[in-house]
Amino acid sequence: MESWIGCSNPEKLSDYKSAFEKHVLTEDMQNAMRNALIEDGADVFYKGAHTFVDALTAASKGYQSWAIIKLYYSVFYLLRALFAARGYGIVKCNGIYTLKNEAGSIPVKRTGQKHKGETTKGDHKTTIYIFEKEMSNGELLLSNTVAGESIFDWMMDAREAVNYRHATFSEPEFDFFEPSIKDEGGILNWINVYLSDDTGSYLFLEQHCCIATPLYLIQKVKDEFESRYGVKSLLSDEQCQSLIRLLSGTGLEGSNRFLSLFRKY
């Protein structure tokens, strides 16, 4: 992106804001942007996958506080990966912009916009705004609510409660997730239940949504990168092995069904 507007140092992109905002994507630039989206999408997908797997391992052992926080972050990373799969690049230039990989597209500023009675700011709220603004048509995640809130707002509130409002962590209590998740084989059983749910009902149930939602997004990202770009696996063998080691003791480390979300079979 920077080279297209004469910026030799990506850290100085804000100095070229006027040229950046007027930049028009041409057909000649689309292949380069496609490759950049695949690379960026793979990077942020690994962040989402690693954070999700780390949270599953914690929850399977009965530790819920950090799992709540990590599951929220995994959704943020996976939404960014989904943007890349759908041809949207995220660029920061004194604000957050999107650039769609279509000839004639120009950067669209996403911060400073009115959304749900607030002005969009920060990476997380702006990411949610982009998803709800650009991808609402027929999107299952936006078809229902959790306790009257969107799934993203509900997960954000849960994360903020753990981070800021609660005086301490809740352990040894385990009342946020389905209790049987911490039983032997429990997390494997529930992951299979979520993967088999064609209706999406668990996405909107309080004790299930924080795991079901990132799992749904992992499936979407994987499927859309394959269908749009022909990419069958976004992760390297070394990255997949890292996830498997992290899952040790959960039962998921031997689940081909679960692991197929991350590697080719």
Order of alpha helices (4+ residues) and beta strands (2+ residues): alpha-alpha-alpha-beta-beta-beta-beta-beta-alpha-alpha-alpha-alpha-alpha-alpha
